[in-house]
Amino acid sequence: MEKYSALIIDLKKSRSYSLNDRNSLQKYILKVIKHLNSLFSHSLVREIEFSAGDEVQGLFISPEASYLYYRLFAMIVYPVEIRAGIGVGEWNVQIIHASTTVQDGPVYHNARHAIKHVKDTQGYPVLLYSGNENDRYVNTVINSPFAFTDKNTEYQNDMMLMLELLYPIDCSHSIDCSKIAPIFPLLASKKEIDYYTRFRKEKAVRNYPFDVAESTHDSPICTDAAELTSGFFTTSGKKRGMTIQLSRMLLVSRQSVDKTIKTANVYEARNCTITALQFMNQYF
């Protein structure tokens, strides 16, 4: 039977939030899910939705698409902490015209198995489980990008996310890049949410990237990891003109942008992401 990929994302420490924060964050996350479901419409079999409490899940055509969805979701809701499990397997209990919450099969069981073991790792935020002997190696590779950005500030995360929207990393056309623009005003709306404004005041940062930048009219320049076959190392995460475009959008110097990108390890993380996608594309 054909194999699919299920994604389960859980909000960590959600019980520590106040009732007001829980409500406002859930409303924001619902908007995030709506935008990302549209962005990933080419690769979603069953849309991501809340399944239980602070947990969301959905079904994709490939683990690469699941991984890309998780990666963008994590950057968009940051600094909210999340963890995720990606399952690869058969979808043999198919309820036609029904949501992901009533579907079943090994693909969902494998995702549940993966997320249950995230807490047992040494800092991995996401695990993939297929029951294949290559899972051990895949999990090391797919978590390498997060090791570079684990200590980043929200400002650095926003700069990396802005680059991701202008120069998105894709794999086998999992993303519909024509639907990226509406995410800009979504991210600007974070300044209206108490949880995020309170966090920013604590960090004493005056202007965040999405507070001052408007959606660009330029078409995103996409990098499809599945189409990169030459060379024996990866540098495709860096594109010419990246920092110039950011400096113009944010009305800051190119040197300032360069410094932030360098200290945030953005290029290293993007290169590792491309490699991780190629690794999954090869083994699954």
HUSUL-V186352 format. One record per residue. N is the residue number from 0. SS is DSSP state (H for helix, E for strand, C for the rest). Layout:
# HUSUL-V186352
N:SS, N:SS
This chain:
# HUSUL-V186352
0:C, 1:C, 2:E, 3:E, 4:E, 5:E, 6:E, 7:E, 8:E, 9:E, 10:E, 11:C, 12:C, 13:H, 14:H, 15:H, 16:C, 17:C, 18:H, 19:H, 20:H, 21:H, 22:H, 23:H, 24:H, 25:H, 26:H, 27:H, 28:H, 29:H, 30:H, 31:H, 32:H, 33:H, 34:H, 35:H, 36:H, 37:H, 38:H, 39:C, 40:C, 41:C, 42:C, 43:E, 44:E, 45:E, 46:E, 47:E, 48:E, 49:E, 50:E, 51:E, 52:C, 53:C, 54:E, 55:E, 56:E, 57:E, 58:E, 59:E, 60:C, 61:C, 62:H, 63:H, 64:H, 65:H, 66:H, 67:H, 68:H, 69:H, 70:H, 71:H, 72:H, 73:H, 74:H, 75:H, 76:H, 77:C, 78:C, 79:C, 80:C, 81:E, 82:E, 83:E, 84:E, 85:E, 86:E, 87:E, 88:E, 89:E, 90:C, 91:C, 92:E, 93:C, 94:C, 95:C, 96:C, 97:C, 98:C, 99:H, 100:H, 101:H, 102:C, 103:E, 104:C, 105:H, 106:H, 107:H, 108:H, 109:H, 110:H, 111:H, 112:H, 113:H, 114:H, 115:H, 116:C, 117:H, 118:H, 119:H, 120:C, 121:C, 122:C, 123:C, 124:C, 125:E, 126:E, 127:E, 128:E, 129:C, 130:C, 131:C, 132:C, 133:C, 134:H, 135:H, 136:H, 137:H, 138:H, 139:H, 140:H, 141:H, 142:H, 143:H, 144:H, 145:H, 146:H, 147:H, 148:H, 149:C, 150:C, 151:C, 152:C, 153:H, 154:H, 155:H, 156:H, 157:H, 158:H, 159:H, 160:H, 161:H, 162:H, 163:H, 164:H, 165:H, 166:C, 167:C, 168:E, 169:E, 170:C, 171:C, 172:C, 173:C, 174:C, 175:C, 176:H, 177:H, 178:H, 179:C, 180:C, 181:H, 182:H, 183:H, 184:H, 185:H, 186:H, 187:H, 188:H, 189:H, 190:H, 191:H, 192:C, 193:H, 194:H, 195:H, 196:H, 197:H, 198:H, 199:H, 200:H, 201:H, 202:H, 203:C, 204:C, 205:C, 206:C, 207:C, 208:H, 209:H, 210:H, 211:H, 212:C, 213:C, 214:C, 215:C, 216:C, 217:C, 218:C, 219:C, 220:C, 221:C, 222:E, 223:E, 224:H, 225:H, 226:H, 227:C, 228:C, 229:C, 230:C, 231:C, 232:C, 233:C, 234:C, 235:C, 236:C, 237:C, 238:C, 239:C, 240:C, 241:H, 242:H, 243:H, 244:H, 245:H, 246:H, 247:H, 248:H, 249:H, 250:C, 251:C, 252:C, 253:H, 254:H, 255:H, 256:H, 257:H, 258:H, 259:H, 260:H, 261:H, 262:H, 263:C, 264:C, 265:H, 266:H, 267:H, 268:H, 269:H, 270:H, 271:H, 272:H, 273:H, 274:H, 275:H, 276:H, 277:H, 278:H, 279:H, 280:H, 281:H, 282:H, 283:C
